[in-house]
Amino acid sequence: MKITEVRAYAHTLPRVGDYTMSTSSVGDPDSTILEIVTDSGLTGWGEACPAGPSYQPANAFTIRAALELIGPSLIGIDPRQIGLVRRSIDRAVNGSPEAKAMVDIACWDLTGKAYGARICDLLGGPQADTVPTYHVVGIGTAHEAAASAHDLQSQGHTKLQLKAGGRHIDEDIDSIRAVTNVIRPHVDLFVDVNRGWTVEEVIQVSNACADLRFSIEQPCNTYVECARAKPHLRHPLLLDESAVDLMTISAAISSGVANGFGMKLTRIGGISGMRAVRDLCEATHTPTSFDDSWGGDIIAAACVHIGSTMTEKLSRGVWIADPYIDGHYDADNGPRIEHGRIAVPREPGLGLSIPDGFFGAPIASY
Ligand SMILES: [Mg+2]
């Protein structure tokens, strides 16, 4: 099997409902879709969709620019030889993990389709037919946050992520107290600050809430700031935006800076990169989630496949943007949340059947 053409598409994902974080809110994200065409008649799909231009260093423009360099390097390669694919795209451009992740996901999709196997089976097999997810409680008043947390638990959610930051910490402390008051036994709470607190603020919040059970996710802007705060915290510390590569992640584990991670597939280079993080976290008994910052069915399916292979005790859940998106690329098989869990796709590869022409005309072809 050889790659004969690589097509890129632009696809806007109109948002349903509000999604607010400390430093930004999500608009209508601009997703980039990759279709890898082969001489076998099989095609594979990849996707990268930053949650707007200010959440992470990459945006739709930088991803599409990197594809200009990556796309031509793929022609003639067997997509099932994912190691050879990775070396070819690493020679084509330095960095650009999000663009490379799209290629990686599409090659895993093709490999699964070629062998008649689901990606989760190729990765060691799923732990169950469904994976747990976590749901976000956005920035709001303490009363609103508690009401939302109550409703989500009634819908079956067992993992909640309360957003914080971007305002005086007394308001965050009020929301944390209100939400923990309604948290039921066996439900996990993560307070995700999305880089919105200073070192001083996260220390103050953690000490003010020392009697409450939750973890704090990415409180400060940089790894160094999080590491400075860590010895003074009363709660486990999770890294998300600062967990940018395997070296940083392994250092964060061995130094004790991080007690767990919120991982984004495209930030770490796709399914292959996330497989390495999964194995490192399994070996060190470190919890991680399996997410991307945003995206439609392609990203969601990729997250569910790799997330399903993690020991459930160590899985912080698989987050997908489905609750905030109207519609699916695949109306029947697109991943969706029911009672706090997501079904693992049943068909080979990613398990998606996307209709011809769904994304319109390509914006680029190589
Ligand atoms: Mg996060």
Residues whose N, C-alpha, C, O or C-beta is under 5 A from the ligand:
A	BS01	MG	D192 D240 G262
